[in-house]
Amino acid sequence: MSFTAPVYFTINFTLTNLSFSGELANKSNPVASTITSLVSNMLENSSLSPEFNSCQPFSFSPGLNNGTTVVLSCTFKNDTSVTNLNRVTVYTELSQRTQNSTLLGPYGMDPNSFYVNGYHEIIPYSNNPILPSYSVNFTITNVKIPADLGISRADEYQYLSLTLTTLMDKLFRNSSVPYFYSSCTLLDFSPANGGDNTAVYALCNSTNNNPVDGSNVAQVYHAIRSGTANITTLGPYTLDQNSLYVNNYTEGQKLPFPTPTVLSSTSMNPMTESTSSDSSKFTVNFTIINRNYSQDLDNPNSLLYKEMKSNITQMMTALYSKSSLNNSYQYCTLNGFSAGSVKVNCLCTFKKISNGSALVDSAVQNAFATGTNSTTLLGGVYELRSDSLSVKDTVIIIPQRNEVPFWAIILIVLAILLGLILLFFFCFLLALLAQRRMAGSYDLMKIPYGEYYTHLK
């Protein structure tokens, strides 16, 4: 029996929202494994599945604009009966499953960097016109900008960019003007209000033939205002009500350094928020079985922790945004990991439904189970233990302020006034008594009563 050598394809692409680090040089790194698994899963579920064997990481290196260039080596069976296995078909399958080479799971792709065995398709300019764009600026008041946030390689920058991009995408797609939106890109962050707040600068693209200009910029402004509860909240972030600008258009008070009275935070944790009675919170727990727990998942600063945190929160947002709870879903945050394969604990926030009643945990659990194929696969990446899902309604106790009744305030003021009057009267009596004791004390010669001295006249 003759041996037929397998067919190898080298796949190259650059991830635009994953900054390269030295840890990625290790091919066994969990992040490298996740990226390889994303490509492998796509090929396994494609028309090339019968011939596909496996993909292995070849190299990870710094890419343009602080991205990461990925090179994978994928193996296919050399079956002579298959006539459609070539670099063009592999390229086409992957391009279609990555939204025209722009999105690989939670990672953005540079479409001009995607090659299979040197093959690359250039999209004609006429078929890929430049979409009209417009600027969107606002200020987050519960995030204090770190010193290195302006450096695009900073992990905090990456996390905040991804979170805000996801929130803005959901806002526009559920707004009254979806025809003015196709995508948003976070350009930069800067300190605001003396460094206590964070100014956000975004560039959003409209759809074809729908430019945002002087005649309709107010519509976009009003849509953002409506989607942020009158410019107060965007997901877990609180906003400065005077900070929203769309193409320099604003209806707020134009203040160079607005200073609203809000909570501030020195962390990038989106759980820094104010509790609203209009929201319900649920803890969502599940177990990932195709990842092994390590000490890195105890360290929020590790590359693995940040990578899994970003992936899971985005996957949860995508899951609930496409579920029956789409209109109620606000956001999910990751509380942490624990051992046992990898146990995940999340906190998800939902708005009350239209009749004003709160959601029940069974609805949140059913939506998760449906979006993960009966709790088996999250985001096409993480395999789940089917019996590990648990959802519990979290009751957040808001401390009650012990306000003093109005009548008590009046009594306190009267008591203070009475005390001052009594103090003044006491001081007056003391002064009067002292005056009487001192009367005549300065006479050098006291005249006896009934006697008269002529020389003293």
URNORFEN-V884594 format. One record per backbone hydrogen bond with DSSP energy under -0.5 kcal/mol. NH is the residue of the N-H (numbers start at 0). CO is the residue of the C=O. E is the energy in kcal/mol with one decimal. If there is no record, write none. Layout:
nh->(NH NH)
co->(CO CO)
e->(E E)
This chain:
nh->(4 6 8 10 10 11 11 12 14 15 15 16 17 19 23 24 25 26 28 32 33 34 35 36 37 38 39 40 41 42 43 44 45 48 50 51 52 53 55 57 58 60 62 65 66 67 68 69 70 71 72 73 73 74 75 76 78 79 81 82 85 89 90 91 92 93 94 95 96 97 97 98 99 100 101 102 103 104 106 108 109 110 112 113 114 114 115 116 118 121 122 126 127 127 130 133 135 136 137 139 140 141 143 144 148 150 151 153 157 158 159 160 161 162 163 164 165 166 167 168 169 170 171 172 173 174 179 180 181 182 184 186 186 187 189 191 195 196 197 198 199 200 201 201 202 203 204 205 206 209 212 215 216 218 219 220 221 222 223 224 225 226 227 227 228 229 230 231 232 233 236 238 239 240 242 244 245 246 246 248 254 257 261 271 272 278 279 280 281 282 283 283 284 284 285 287 288 288 289 292 296 297 298 299 301 305 306 307 308 309 310 311 312 313 314 315 316 317 318 319 320 321 321 322 325 327 328 329 330 332 334 334 335 336 337 339 341 341 342 343 344 345 346 347 348 349 350 351 352 355 362 363 364 365 366 367 368 369 370 371 372 373 374 375 376 377 378 380 381 382 383 384 385 387 389 391 393 394 395 396 397 398 402 408 409 410 411 412 413 414 415 416 417 418 419 420 421 422 423 424 425 426 427 428 429 430 431 432 433 434 435 436 437 438 438 440 442 446 450 453 455 456)
co->(2 75 73 8 71 9 114 69 67 13 107 107 14 66 20 21 22 24 25 28 29 30 31 32 33 34 35 36 37 38 39 40 42 45 47 47 74 74 72 70 70 68 66 62 63 14 60 12 58 10 55 8 71 53 6 50 76 77 78 80 83 85 86 87 88 89 90 91 92 93 94 95 94 94 97 97 106 102 103 101 13 108 109 110 11 112 118 9 115 119 120 123 123 124 128 203 201 244 199 197 237 237 264 142 145 147 149 150 153 154 155 156 157 158 159 160 161 162 163 164 165 166 167 168 169 171 176 177 204 204 202 184 200 200 198 196 192 191 139 189 137 187 135 199 184 133 182 131 178 206 210 212 212 215 215 216 217 218 219 220 221 222 223 224 225 224 224 227 227 236 233 231 138 238 239 136 248 134 244 245 252 254 259 268 270 275 349 393 347 391 281 345 282 389 343 341 286 382 382 340 293 294 295 297 298 301 302 303 304 305 306 307 308 309 310 311 312 313 314 315 316 317 318 319 322 324 324 348 348 346 332 344 344 296 342 340 287 339 337 285 335 283 332 281 330 279 327 277 356 352 359 359 360 361 362 363 364 365 366 367 369 368 368 371 371 381 376 377 377 380 375 286 383 384 284 282 280 392 393 394 395 396 400 404 405 406 407 408 409 410 411 412 413 414 415 416 417 418 419 420 421 422 423 424 425 426 427 428 429 430 431 432 433 434 435 437 439 444 447 451 452 453)
e->(-0.6 -2.9 -2.6 -0.6 -2.6 -0.5 -2.5 -1.9 -2.9 -0.5 -2.4 -0.6 -0.5 -0.6 -1.5 -1.3 -1.2 -0.8 -2.1 -2.3 -2.2 -2.2 -2.2 -2.4 -2.1 -1.6 -2.5 -2.9 -1.5 -2.0 -2.4 -1.4 -1.2 -1.5 -1.0 -1.8 -2.6 -1.2 -2.4 -2.9 -1.8 -2.1 -2.7 -0.7 -1.5 -2.0 -3.1 -3.4 -2.4 -2.6 -2.9 -2.9 -0.6 -3.5 -2.7 -3.4 -1.5 -0.7 -1.8 -0.6 -1.0 -2.1 -2.2 -2.7 -2.5 -2.1 -2.6 -2.3 -1.7 -0.8 -0.6 -0.9 -1.9 -1.1 -2.7 -2.5 -3.2 -0.6 -2.4 -2.6 -2.2 -0.8 -2.3 -0.8 -2.4 -0.5 -1.8 -3.0 -2.2 -0.5 -0.6 -1.1 -0.6 -1.2 -0.5 -2.5 -2.4 -2.6 -1.6 -3.2 -2.9 -0.7 -1.5 -0.6 -1.4 -1.4 -0.7 -2.3 -1.9 -2.6 -2.7 -2.5 -2.4 -2.4 -2.5 -2.4 -2.1 -2.2 -2.7 -2.1 -2.1 -2.2 -2.5 -2.3 -1.4 -1.6 -1.9 -1.6 -2.4 -1.1 -2.5 -0.6 -2.5 -1.5 -1.7 -1.9 -1.0 -2.4 -2.5 -3.2 -3.5 -2.2 -2.4 -0.5 -2.8 -2.9 -3.2 -3.8 -1.0 -1.6 -0.8 -1.2 -2.0 -0.7 -1.3 -2.2 -2.8 -2.0 -2.2 -2.5 -2.6 -2.1 -0.9 -0.6 -1.1 -2.2 -1.0 -3.1 -2.1 -2.8 -2.0 -2.6 -2.1 -0.6 -2.1 -2.4 -2.3 -1.9 -0.5 -1.8 -1.4 -0.6 -1.2 -1.7 -1.1 -1.3 -3.2 -0.6 -2.6 -2.5 -0.5 -2.3 -0.5 -2.8 -1.6 -3.1 -0.5 -2.9 -0.8 -0.6 -1.5 -1.8 -1.2 -0.7 -2.1 -2.1 -2.4 -2.6 -2.6 -2.5 -2.3 -2.8 -2.2 -1.9 -2.5 -2.6 -1.9 -2.5 -2.3 -2.5 -2.1 -1.1 -0.6 -0.9 -1.4 -1.2 -2.4 -2.4 -1.2 -2.4 -0.5 -2.8 -1.3 -0.5 -1.6 -0.7 -1.6 -0.6 -2.7 -3.3 -2.1 -2.4 -2.7 -3.0 -3.1 -2.8 -3.7 -1.9 -1.9 -2.7 -0.9 -1.3 -2.5 -2.6 -2.0 -1.9 -2.6 -2.5 -2.2 -0.9 -1.2 -2.4 -1.0 -3.1 -2.1 -3.0 -0.6 -1.8 -2.1 -0.6 -2.3 -2.0 -0.6 -2.1 -2.1 -2.0 -3.2 -0.6 -0.7 -0.7 -0.6 -0.7 -1.7 -1.7 -1.9 -2.0 -2.3 -2.3 -2.5 -2.5 -2.2 -2.3 -2.8 -2.3 -2.2 -2.3 -2.6 -2.2 -2.4 -2.5 -2.4 -2.2 -2.0 -2.1 -2.1 -2.2 -2.2 -2.5 -2.2 -1.7 -1.8 -1.9 -1.3 -0.7 -0.7 -1.7 -1.4 -0.5 -1.6 -0.5 -1.0 -1.7)
